[in-house]
């Protein structure tokens, strides 16, 4: 959730909201589905909803050029990506979703647009590491 949002405090708040929602909705959970996938789906949808409520790129943060570890620098670069590119990178490269599955969360984008944004995000990360 943190990587989707780029905001630690909001990620904490949404994590709690999702757990409360899971608790309240557990009776509607279908045993035909993976519990983990159900919770992930709720968390992703809630995160995207919050980003849309606050306006895309409202959490955009510039990366400071300081001497930090490569892992920490990668984290900061991921968080600094524009919201859509960050969501695509996290959902596809980190969570392992297929392009068509990413499209389910980002209905406004075509698969081609998702692929292009993913390429742009990867290039940004490579160029700035």
Secondary structure in CASP SS format (residue, H / E / C, confidence):
PFRMAT SS
TARGET T0000
AUTHOR 0000-0000-0000
METHOD secondary structure of the structure
MODEL  1
X C 1.00
X H 1.00
X H 1.00
X H 1.00
X H 1.00
X C 1.00
X C 1.00
X H 1.00
X H 1.00
X H 1.00
X H 1.00
X H 1.00
X H 1.00
X H 1.00
X H 1.00
X H 1.00
X H 1.00
X H 1.00
X H 1.00
X H 1.00
X H 1.00
X H 1.00
X H 1.00
X H 1.00
X H 1.00
X H 1.00
X H 1.00
X H 1.00
X C 1.00
X C 1.00
X C 1.00
X C 1.00
X C 1.00
X C 1.00
X H 1.00
X H 1.00
X H 1.00
X H 1.00
X H 1.00
X H 1.00
X H 1.00
X H 1.00
X H 1.00
X H 1.00
X H 1.00
X H 1.00
X H 1.00
X H 1.00
X H 1.00
X H 1.00
X H 1.00
X H 1.00
X H 1.00
X H 1.00
X C 1.00
X C 1.00
X C 1.00
X C 1.00
X C 1.00
X C 1.00
X C 1.00
X C 1.00
X C 1.00
X C 1.00
X C 1.00
X C 1.00
X C 1.00
X C 1.00
X C 1.00
X H 1.00
X H 1.00
X H 1.00
X H 1.00
X H 1.00
X H 1.00
X H 1.00
X H 1.00
X H 1.00
X H 1.00
X H 1.00
X C 1.00
X C 1.00
X H 1.00
X H 1.00
X H 1.00
X H 1.00
X H 1.00
X H 1.00
X H 1.00
X H 1.00
X H 1.00
X H 1.00
X H 1.00
X H 1.00
X C 1.00
X C 1.00
X C 1.00
X C 1.00
X H 1.00
X H 1.00
X H 1.00
X H 1.00
X H 1.00
X H 1.00
X H 1.00
X C 1.00
X C 1.00
X C 1.00
X C 1.00
X C 1.00
X H 1.00
X H 1.00
X H 1.00
X H 1.00
X H 1.00
X H 1.00
X H 1.00
X H 1.00
X H 1.00
X H 1.00
X H 1.00
X H 1.00
X H 1.00
X H 1.00
X H 1.00
X H 1.00
X H 1.00
X H 1.00
X C 1.00
END
